Amino acid sequence: QQLRTGTRAVDVRGIAGALVGRADLVDWRIVLGPSARDDADEVLVYVAPTPDADQSDLAVAVARDIRTAAGLLPTQVLLVERSELPYDGVPLSRRVLMR
């Protein structure tokens, strides 16, 4: 994929692996697709934290874990309510979305 950082493969399984089983997340989505600003693809990670999660450093911790697991930093990590996740209610197998 053509990311802002250059053409490279996106390890979606690695990104998902960094999110699955996190005790501080209720649910999550990975959205891959072209940016509204330009043709470069972006990797957006939406996470819904648990009510007791320390949200102050959660986005940074998620981005760090994704970089370790998949070798890239997401374009953005967005903390949202579960009801605000893109395509809320989709099964686990559909948590990775292409725009």
PATOR-774159 format. One record per residue: residue number from 1; x, y, z of N, C-alpha, C, CB in turn; residue in three letters. Coordinates in steps of 0.001 Angstrom, whole numbers, plus 500000, padded with zeros to 6 digits. Glycine has a CB too. Example, Ala and Ser with C-alpha at 12.3 -4.5 7.8 and 13.67 -1.06 7.14 Angstrom:
2
+-----+--------+--------+--------+--------+--------+--------+--------+--------+--------+--------+--------+--------+------+
!  nr !   n.xx !   n.yy !   n.zz !  ca.xx !  ca.yy !  ca.zz !   c.xx !   c.yy !   c.zz !  cb.xx !  cb.yy !  cb.zz ! rest !
+-----+--------+--------+--------+--------+--------+--------+--------+--------+--------+--------+--------+--------+------+
!   1 ! 513190 ! 494310 ! 507800 ! 512300 ! 495500 ! 507800 ! 513200 ! 496700 ! 507800 ! 511308 ! 495527 ! 509046 !  ala !
!   2 ! 512850 ! 497750 ! 507080 ! 513670 ! 498940 ! 507140 ! 512900 ! 500030 ! 507870 ! 514084 ! 499402 ! 505725 !  ser !
+-----+--------+--------+--------+--------+--------+--------+--------+--------+--------+--------+--------+--------+------+
//
This chain:
99
+-----+--------+--------+--------+--------+--------+--------+--------+--------+--------+--------+--------+--------+------+
!  nr !   n.xx !   n.yy !   n.zz !  ca.xx !  ca.yy !  ca.zz !   c.xx !   c.yy !   c.zz !  cb.xx !  cb.yy !  cb.zz ! rest !
+-----+--------+--------+--------+--------+--------+--------+--------+--------+--------+--------+--------+--------+------+
!   1 ! 500839 ! 498827 ! 500000 ! 500000 ! 500000 ! 500000 ! 500880 ! 501231 ! 500000 ! 499047 ! 500001 ! 501203 !  gln !
!   2 ! 500354 ! 502298 ! 499425 ! 501089 ! 503557 ! 499390 ! 500722 ! 504372 ! 500630 ! 500779 ! 504354 ! 498082 !  gln !
!   3 ! 501559 ! 504287 ! 501631 ! 501366 ! 505061 ! 502850 ! 502187 ! 506337 ! 502762 ! 501760 ! 504237 ! 504104 !  leu !
!   4 ! 501940 ! 507264 ! 503649 ! 502730 ! 508504 ! 503658 ! 504209 ! 508212 ! 503864 ! 502228 ! 509454 ! 504755 !  arg !
!   5 ! 504488 ! 507129 ! 504533 ! 505888 ! 506778 ! 504798 ! 506496 ! 505986 ! 503660 ! 505998 ! 505985 ! 506084 !  thr !
!   6 ! 505757 ! 505806 ! 502555 ! 506263 ! 505072 ! 501401 ! 505428 ! 503833 ! 501137 ! 507721 ! 504686 ! 501611 !  gly !
!   7 ! 505759 ! 503150 ! 500074 ! 505026 ! 501935 ! 499719 ! 505515 ! 500788 ! 500594 ! 505201 ! 501593 ! 498207 !  thr !
!   8 ! 504590 ! 500120 ! 501236 ! 504939 ! 498986 ! 502080 ! 503708 ! 498162 ! 502378 ! 505595 ! 499454 ! 503379 !  arg !
!   9 ! 503946 ! 496940 ! 502747 ! 502855 ! 496060 ! 503153 ! 502384 ! 496466 ! 504547 ! 503301 ! 494566 ! 503128 !  ala !
!  10 ! 501111 ! 496364 ! 504759 ! 500544 ! 496643 ! 506076 ! 500206 ! 495302 ! 506716 ! 499272 ! 497574 ! 505979 !  val !
!  11 ! 500835 ! 495014 ! 507831 ! 500627 ! 493762 ! 508555 ! 499374 ! 493885 ! 509420 ! 501870 ! 493410 ! 509429 !  asp !
!  12 ! 498223 ! 493662 ! 508802 ! 496952 ! 493800 ! 509506 ! 496852 ! 492804 ! 510644 ! 495784 ! 493616 ! 508543 !  val !
!  13 ! 497363 ! 491603 ! 510433 ! 497326 ! 490610 ! 511511 ! 498158 ! 491065 ! 512700 ! 497829 ! 489253 ! 511009 !  arg !
!  14 ! 499288 ! 491695 ! 512429 ! 500114 ! 492226 ! 513510 ! 499413 ! 493338 ! 514268 ! 501428 ! 492731 ! 512961 !  gly !
!  15 ! 498740 ! 494224 ! 513520 ! 497992 ! 495311 ! 514170 ! 496890 ! 494714 ! 515041 ! 497386 ! 496290 ! 513110 !  ile !
!  16 ! 496129 ! 493781 ! 514469 ! 495051 ! 493149 ! 515232 ! 495602 ! 492411 ! 516443 ! 494259 ! 492184 ! 514344 !  ala !
!  17 ! 496752 ! 491764 ! 516272 ! 497361 ! 491037 ! 517380 ! 497736 ! 491931 ! 518544 ! 498574 ! 490311 ! 516905 !  gly !
!  18 ! 498061 ! 493182 ! 518233 ! 498402 ! 494135 ! 519295 ! 497157 ! 494599 ! 520054 ! 499133 ! 495348 ! 518705 !  ala !
!  19 ! 495976 ! 494390 ! 519477 ! 494735 ! 494872 ! 520084 ! 493929 ! 493772 ! 520767 ! 493885 ! 495532 ! 519037 !  leu !
!  20 ! 493980 ! 492571 ! 520215 ! 493195 ! 491459 ! 520752 ! 493646 ! 491150 ! 522180 ! 493334 ! 490199 ! 519851 !  val !
!  21 ! 492683 ! 491028 ! 523057 ! 492982 ! 490613 ! 524419 ! 493459 ! 491710 ! 525353 ! 493991 ! 489567 ! 524382 !  gly !
!  22 ! 493541 ! 492949 ! 524873 ! 493943 ! 494033 ! 525776 ! 492866 ! 494217 ! 526835 ! 494181 ! 495365 ! 524991 !  arg !
!  23 ! 493249 ! 494207 ! 528089 ! 492304 ! 494344 ! 529191 ! 491723 ! 495746 ! 529292 ! 492973 ! 493981 ! 530490 !  ala !
!  24 ! 492375 ! 496724 ! 528648 ! 491904 ! 498108 ! 528744 ! 491011 ! 498523 ! 527576 ! 493085 ! 499041 ! 528825 !  asp !
!  25 ! 490676 ! 497571 ! 526679 ! 489807 ! 497871 ! 525539 ! 488554 ! 497006 ! 525576 ! 490558 ! 497658 ! 524214 !  leu !
!  26 ! 487432 ! 497628 ! 525280 ! 486171 ! 496902 ! 525140 ! 486070 ! 496353 ! 523724 ! 484955 ! 497819 ! 525466 !  val !
!  27 ! 486491 ! 497160 ! 522734 ! 486385 ! 496779 ! 521334 ! 487285 ! 497701 ! 520527 ! 484907 ! 496849 ! 520831 !  asp !
!  28 ! 487459 ! 497381 ! 519243 ! 488342 ! 498172 ! 518391 ! 488013 ! 497940 ! 516929 ! 489810 ! 497831 ! 518665 !  trp !
!  29 ! 488490 ! 498842 ! 516065 ! 488388 ! 498702 ! 514622 ! 489673 ! 499235 ! 513993 ! 487136 ! 499452 ! 514068 !  arg !
!  30 ! 490086 ! 498628 ! 512896 ! 491195 ! 499119 ! 512081 ! 490581 ! 499521 ! 510745 ! 492349 ! 498025 ! 511904 !  ile !
!  31 ! 490829 ! 500746 ! 510313 ! 490293 ! 501227 ! 509042 ! 491469 ! 501599 ! 508148 ! 489328 ! 502450 ! 509249 !  val !
!  32 ! 491560 ! 500949 ! 506991 ! 492606 ! 501226 ! 506009 ! 491969 ! 501852 ! 504789 ! 493382 ! 499937 ! 505626 !  leu !
!  33 ! 492591 ! 502895 ! 504270 ! 492068 ! 503484 ! 503049 ! 492671 ! 504834 ! 502778 ! 490577 ! 503600 ! 503119 !  gly !
!  34 ! 492293 ! 505432 ! 501650 ! 492873 ! 506709 ! 501246 ! 492434 ! 507843 ! 502169 ! 492486 ! 507030 ! 499807 !  pro !
!  35 ! 493359 ! 508726 ! 502401 ! 493089 ! 509903 ! 503212 ! 492172 ! 510855 ! 502449 ! 494404 ! 510610 ! 503607 !  ser !
!  36 ! 491383 ! 511613 ! 503170 ! 490545 ! 512635 ! 502535 ! 491401 ! 513771 ! 501975 ! 489519 ! 513192 ! 503542 !  ala !
!  37 ! 492627 ! 513913 ! 502479 ! 493514 ! 515012 ! 502047 ! 494286 ! 514699 ! 500785 ! 494486 ! 515348 ! 503140 !  arg !
!  38 ! 494679 ! 513435 ! 500610 ! 495493 ! 513070 ! 499458 ! 495273 ! 511595 ! 499134 ! 496996 ! 513358 ! 499726 !  asp !
!  39 ! 496015 ! 511064 ! 498214 ! 495822 ! 509670 ! 497807 ! 496569 ! 508665 ! 498669 ! 496247 ! 509501 ! 496390 !  asp !
!  40 ! 497354 ! 509130 ! 499615 ! 498103 ! 508212 ! 500467 ! 497136 ! 507466 ! 501390 ! 499175 ! 508977 ! 501295 !  ala !
!  41 ! 497385 ! 506166 ! 501531 ! 496554 ! 505388 ! 502447 ! 496902 ! 505740 ! 503883 ! 496733 ! 503874 ! 502204 !  asp !
!  42 ! 495925 ! 505613 ! 504735 ! 496143 ! 505829 ! 506154 ! 495633 ! 504630 ! 506929 ! 495453 ! 507121 ! 506628 !  glu !
!  43 ! 496195 ! 504456 ! 508095 ! 495813 ! 503379 ! 508996 ! 495238 ! 504035 ! 510238 ! 497031 ! 502437 ! 509343 !  val !
!  44 ! 493919 ! 503979 ! 510360 ! 493244 ! 504554 ! 511521 ! 492846 ! 503422 ! 512454 ! 491997 ! 505394 ! 511096 !  leu !
!  45 ! 493127 ! 503590 ! 513725 ! 492784 ! 502579 ! 514719 ! 491839 ! 503234 ! 515717 ! 494067 ! 501999 ! 515431 !  val !
!  46 ! 490621 ! 502726 ! 515763 ! 489605 ! 503203 ! 516697 ! 489576 ! 502231 ! 517866 ! 488189 ! 503323 ! 516012 !  tyr !
!  47 ! 489694 ! 502744 ! 519076 ! 489650 ! 501891 ! 520259 ! 488604 ! 502423 ! 521233 ! 491043 ! 501816 ! 520939 !  val !
!  48 ! 487852 ! 501501 ! 521808 ! 486873 ! 501827 ! 522834 ! 487417 ! 501327 ! 524163 ! 485470 ! 501200 ! 522517 !  ala !
!  49 ! 487871 ! 502244 ! 525021 ! 488460 ! 501820 ! 526294 ! 487412 ! 501316 ! 527281 ! 489232 ! 502968 ! 526916 !  pro !
!  50 ! 487862 ! 500477 ! 528205 ! 486995 ! 500048 ! 529299 ! 486758 ! 501257 ! 530198 ! 487626 ! 498848 ! 530103 !  thr !
!  51 ! 485671 ! 501237 ! 530977 ! 485379 ! 502387 ! 531838 ! 486500 ! 502708 ! 532835 ! 484100 ! 502135 ! 532593 !  pro !
!  52 ! 487234 ! 501705 ! 533267 ! 488280 ! 501933 ! 534268 ! 489676 ! 502121 ! 533659 ! 488309 ! 500775 ! 535236 !  asp !
!  53 ! 489768 ! 502171 ! 532350 ! 491081 ! 502317 ! 531695 ! 491646 ! 503709 ! 531925 ! 490970 ! 502040 ! 530183 !  ala !
!  54 ! 492961 ! 503782 ! 532079 ! 493655 ! 505065 ! 532183 ! 493791 ! 505613 ! 530764 ! 495071 ! 504915 ! 532890 !  asp !
!  55 ! 492914 ! 506527 ! 530404 ! 492862 ! 507025 ! 529038 ! 493955 ! 508036 ! 528708 ! 491534 ! 507640 ! 528788 !  gln !
!  56 ! 494652 ! 508529 ! 529714 ! 495646 ! 509575 ! 529467 ! 496770 ! 509091 ! 528554 ! 496228 ! 510064 ! 530787 !  ser !
!  57 ! 497192 ! 507851 ! 528690 ! 498290 ! 507337 ! 527866 ! 497871 ! 506189 ! 526964 ! 499421 ! 506887 ! 528747 !  asp !
!  58 ! 496575 ! 505909 ! 526871 ! 496114 ! 504732 ! 526141 ! 496453 ! 504801 ! 524649 ! 494617 ! 504570 ! 526319 !  leu !
!  59 ! 496214 ! 505932 ! 524011 ! 496500 ! 506047 ! 522572 ! 497984 ! 505841 ! 522294 ! 496052 ! 507422 ! 522039 !  ala !
!  60 ! 498829 ! 506379 ! 523139 ! 500275 ! 506229 ! 522969 ! 500671 ! 504768 ! 523176 ! 501045 ! 507147 ! 523956 !  val !
!  61 ! 500110 ! 504126 ! 524194 ! 500430 ! 502720 ! 524466 ! 499965 ! 501814 ! 523324 ! 499784 ! 502272 ! 525789 !  ala !
!  62 ! 498779 ! 502078 ! 522789 ! 498272 ! 501284 ! 521666 ! 499177 ! 501467 ! 520448 ! 496811 ! 501686 ! 521323 !  val !
!  63 ! 499527 ! 502710 ! 520132 ! 500408 ! 502974 ! 518981 ! 501757 ! 502285 ! 519159 ! 500615 ! 504493 ! 518793 !  ala !
!  64 ! 502301 ! 502330 ! 520352 ! 503588 ! 501684 ! 520632 ! 503494 ! 500168 ! 520443 ! 504051 ! 502010 ! 522065 !  arg !
!  65 ! 502422 ! 499577 ! 520951 ! 502244 ! 498132 ! 520820 ! 502055 ! 497725 ! 519353 ! 501042 ! 497669 ! 521656 !  asp !
!  66 ! 501360 ! 498543 ! 518585 ! 501185 ! 498263 ! 517158 ! 502525 ! 498358 ! 516440 ! 500164 ! 499239 ! 516526 !  ile !
!  67 ! 503315 ! 499361 ! 516780 ! 504633 ! 499495 ! 516144 ! 505492 ! 498268 ! 516447 ! 505347 ! 500786 ! 516629 !  arg !
!  68 ! 505441 ! 497789 ! 517669 ! 506210 ! 496608 ! 518044 ! 505712 ! 495366 ! 517308 ! 506138 ! 496388 ! 519554 !  thr !
!  69 ! 504396 ! 495197 ! 517236 ! 503824 ! 493983 ! 516649 ! 503814 ! 493997 ! 515123 ! 502420 ! 493791 ! 517153 !  ala !
!  70 ! 503599 ! 495184 ! 514517 ! 503405 ! 495239 ! 513063 ! 504486 ! 496031 ! 512332 ! 502063 ! 495841 ! 512756 !  ala !
!  71 ! 505353 ! 496691 ! 513069 ! 506442 ! 497413 ! 512431 ! 506061 ! 498748 ! 511813 ! 507030 ! 496567 ! 511397 !  gly !
!  72 ! 504898 ! 499277 ! 512175 ! 504527 ! 500602 ! 511686 ! 503675 ! 501308 ! 512719 ! 503779 ! 500508 ! 510344 !  leu !
!  73 ! 503722 ! 502617 ! 512678 ! 502853 ! 503407 ! 513535 ! 501570 ! 503691 ! 512772 ! 503546 ! 504730 ! 513988 !  leu !
!  74 ! 500419 ! 503564 ! 513423 ! 499183 ! 503927 ! 512738 ! 499166 ! 505431 ! 512476 ! 497945 ! 503502 ! 513568 !  pro !
!  75 ! 498415 ! 505834 ! 511467 ! 498271 ! 507253 ! 511171 ! 497682 ! 507973 ! 512373 ! 497391 ! 507467 ! 509928 !  thr !
!  76 ! 496685 ! 507328 ! 512988 ! 496033 ! 507930 ! 514147 ! 495377 ! 506839 ! 514977 ! 494990 ! 508990 ! 513713 !  gln !
!  77 ! 495423 ! 507005 ! 516303 ! 494679 ! 506153 ! 517229 ! 493612 ! 507047 ! 517846 ! 495621 ! 505495 ! 518340 !  val !
!  78 ! 492360 ! 506661 ! 517673 ! 491244 ! 507471 ! 518157 ! 490527 ! 506743 ! 519280 ! 490261 ! 507796 ! 517012 !  leu !
!  79 ! 490383 ! 507392 ! 520430 ! 489625 ! 506843 ! 521544 ! 488179 ! 507267 ! 521388 ! 490202 ! 507309 ! 522912 !  leu !
!  80 ! 487276 ! 506294 ! 521330 ! 485860 ! 506574 ! 521122 ! 485022 ! 505692 ! 522037 ! 485466 ! 506353 ! 519646 !  val !
!  81 ! 483764 ! 506045 ! 522173 ! 482810 ! 505174 ! 522859 ! 482522 ! 503986 ! 521944 ! 481484 ! 505945 ! 523228 !  glu !
!  82 ! 482152 ! 502876 ! 522525 ! 481889 ! 501692 ! 521705 ! 480838 ! 501966 ! 520636 ! 481441 ! 500532 ! 522585 !  arg !
!  83 ! 479813 ! 502742 ! 520972 ! 478749 ! 503046 ! 520010 ! 479239 ! 503932 ! 518864 ! 477587 ! 503725 ! 520719 !  ser !
!  84 ! 480411 ! 504548 ! 519025 ! 480971 ! 505421 ! 517985 ! 481948 ! 504691 ! 517065 ! 481671 ! 506604 ! 518628 !  glu !
!  85 ! 482203 ! 503404 ! 517335 ! 483106 ! 502641 ! 516471 ! 482503 ! 502534 ! 515070 ! 483376 ! 501224 ! 517063 !  leu !
!  86 ! 483338 ! 502629 ! 514035 ! 482809 ! 502400 ! 512692 ! 482195 ! 501010 ! 512610 ! 483918 ! 502566 ! 511626 !  pro !
!  87 ! 481011 ! 500922 ! 512047 ! 480327 ! 499645 ! 511881 ! 480207 ! 498915 ! 513220 ! 481070 ! 498770 ! 510861 !  tyr !
!  88 ! 479694 ! 499603 ! 514202 ! 479512 ! 499010 ! 515530 ! 478685 ! 497730 ! 515419 ! 478825 ! 500017 ! 516493 !  asp !
!  89 ! 479069 ! 496733 ! 516154 ! 478330 ! 495491 ! 516201 ! 478790 ! 494432 ! 515222 ! 476925 ! 495767 ! 515968 !  gly !
!  90 ! 479850 ! 494720 ! 514469 ! 480333 ! 493706 ! 513525 ! 481077 ! 492619 ! 514290 ! 481254 ! 494342 ! 512442 !  val !
!  91 ! 481085 ! 491401 ! 513750 ! 481815 ! 490319 ! 514436 ! 483318 ! 490540 ! 514380 ! 481471 ! 488962 ! 513815 !  pro !
!  92 ! 484034 ! 489828 ! 515217 ! 485484 ! 489950 ! 515322 ! 486172 ! 489836 ! 513958 ! 486027 ! 488888 ! 516264 !  leu !
!  93 ! 485685 ! 488947 ! 513115 ! 486309 ! 488743 ! 511813 ! 486162 ! 489939 ! 510887 ! 485726 ! 487532 ! 511158 !  ser !
!  94 ! 485338 ! 490886 ! 511246 ! 485103 ! 492053 ! 510388 ! 485596 ! 493358 ! 511017 ! 483623 ! 492171 ! 510073 !  arg !
!  95 ! 486511 ! 493262 ! 511952 ! 487009 ! 494464 ! 512620 ! 488022 ! 495239 ! 511790 ! 487627 ! 494093 ! 513934 !  arg !
!  96 ! 488470 ! 494673 ! 510681 ! 489389 ! 495374 ! 509790 ! 488577 ! 495825 ! 508575 ! 490612 ! 494457 ! 509367 !  val !
!  97 ! 488532 ! 497132 ! 508364 ! 487672 ! 497700 ! 507337 ! 488502 ! 498418 ! 506289 ! 486652 ! 498656 ! 507955 !  leu !
!  98 ! 488122 ! 498261 ! 505034 ! 488784 ! 498964 ! 503934 ! 487820 ! 500046 ! 503440 ! 489190 ! 497971 ! 502765 !  met !
!  99 ! 488361 ! 501261 ! 503239 ! 487538 ! 502341 ! 502698 ! 487735 ! 502419 ! 501210 ! 487877 ! 503688 ! 503355 !  arg !
+-----+--------+--------+--------+--------+--------+--------+--------+--------+--------+--------+--------+--------+------+
//
